[in-house]
Amino acid sequence: MPLPLIPIIIAAAAALAVVVVTIVYWDDIVKWFRSRNNIKEADRANVAFTIKERLATGDFKLVQGIFNTRTERVVDGHVMQAKQLEARLEREHQGGDLVIYE
């Protein structure tokens, strides 16, 4: 997915409620995706993603969802704000703010 789609995904996710937590755990990310595997499997254009954003406060905003690359819409998703991301999640995002999960 080309990087210009990041603003589209963020804009599409803007309507989602924000859940505030202390730390985002890798296992919770995986569990959320697994519980929505049927959505991802229903259409090959559906891709699972997370986007990490560092806020001015030092907190993180993490958008997690399933994005349809054909319609350019977030099919399902949620937004978390946290003081910290678990080390595994930080490692996944070392290459950039957007991670696509296969």
N, C-alpha and C positions, 0 to 999 in steps of 0.2 A: 504494500500500500504506500503510495507516495506521501511524503511528508506534508504537502499542501493540504491533505485531508485532515490533519490534526485540528486546525481551527474549525472545520466543519463538524468534526466529532464533538469538540468541546461545546460549540454552539448548540448542537442537537441535544447534548446532555445537560444543558443549562437549566432546563425545566425540571430536572430530577431533584428530589429532596436531598439535602446534605446531612449525613449522619456524622456526628462528632465522636471520635474515639481517642483513646490515649495512644494506642499503637495499632498499626495494621499488620496482621499476621499472614504469612504466606499460606498457611493451611486454610485460612478463611477465604482467601482468594480462590484457591483450588476448589474448595467445597462449593462456593457460589457458582463457578463455571460448571462443575459436574452436575449440579442440580438443574442446569439449563442446557445440558448437552443436546436435548431434543430440538431446541431452537437452532443451535449451531448446525445440527445434522439436517434440518428441514430444508436448507437452502445453501448451496455451495458458496453463494456470495456472502454468507454470514461469517464474520471473523470475530474471534474473541480478542479483547485488547485491555490494556491498562494504560493510562496516561498519568504521569506523575508531574505535579507542579509544585514548586517551592513558593510559598507565600511570603509576603513582606514581613509577616510576624515570625517567620522561621518555621511555622507549621507546614505540613504537606497537604495538598489536595490530591486525592487519587480518584480518578474516574475509571470505573470498571464497567465493561459492558460487552455487548455483542452488536457489531456494526455491519450493516448490509452495504457492501461496496457498490452494488448496482443502483440501489435507491438512494444511497448516501444518507441513510437514516439509522439512528440508534434503535435497534429492535428491543433491547432490554438493557438496563444498566442502573447503576447507582453511583453516588458520589460520597466519598468519605473524607473527612478532614481529621488529621492526627498530628500529634507532636512528633511521632517517630514511625518509621517503617522498619519492619523486621529485616535483619541482615540479608536474608535470601531474596526478599523483594527488592532491596537496594541493589543487590548484585544483578538481578534481572534487568534493572533500569540503568546499569552502568553505561550501556551503549547509546542511551538517549531517553527522552521523555516518553516515547511511545514504544510499547512492547506488544507484538502480535503473538498470540498463542495458537499453535497448531494442534 
